[in-house]
């Protein structure tokens, strides 16, 4: 009802209130018992309705609100109610995360294709980037051994989006380069992950380079801060991986090169090198960006 009112009166404030209320409603009426299938089906329907409204009215803040609430709800469920012992529940959750992945990918691209490049919402671009990495992490949690194939699947999906953008006569240079960066990132981490590498370290190493490049191209400070944070997180995560190998898994390493530890180390080293090369190549930019 409030969504209809927001369209009739052309007030996005009403749409935002109705969307936030929709996400809070399950927690308000919950008695502490319920079905996760019902919960995530409800969230899916809410997101689909939200995107119908956002595409119709070109209200880009609605997808960002839904993105935060959806993955927050999923995170709360995983933290307090999920147990990895049930393959059935893991399968259901992976299907829902797949649905959320496409909900926050295809409609957002549709919104961005309708915007002028000079006014393109960088927040929506950030949603697309983060959505890809969250989906890969969910695959590592629910699929385990098949997460490398999922990384390749994500790369192919983004490649399809690049081809879709190229068919348009408009200038989508920033969006095309960003999506190509995602394609190359997920292709490059497919092999280390499939070798049973450490997925979180690989994802963070990839994202720190991508965010630095986005900061250079867009001059948006949130990308700079996120890249700095990810450098530290990547280094800490890599040290933890090395510690686990030395203390617990050294007996499982049968060869020097064909193992997940070497693949992870090589990839993290290449990512750090790419980060340093970007800093060096765009040194004038970093010296003048804060002026």
Secondary structure, DSSP 8 states (H G I E B T S, - for coil): -HHHHHHHTT-HHHHHHHHHHHHHHHHHH--S---HHHHHHHHHHHHHHHHHHHHHHT-THHHHHHHHHHHHHHHHHHHHT--TT-HHHHHHHHHHHHHHHHHTTHHHHHHHHTS-GGG--HHHHHHHHHHHHHHHHHHHHHTGGGHHHHHHHHHHHHHHHHHHHHTSSS--HHHHHHHHHHHHHHHHTHHHHHTT--HHHHHHHHHHHHHHHHHHHH--HHHHHHHHHHHHHHHHHHHHHHHHIIIIIGGG--SSSSSHHHHHHHHHHHHHHHHHHHHHHTHHHHHHTT-
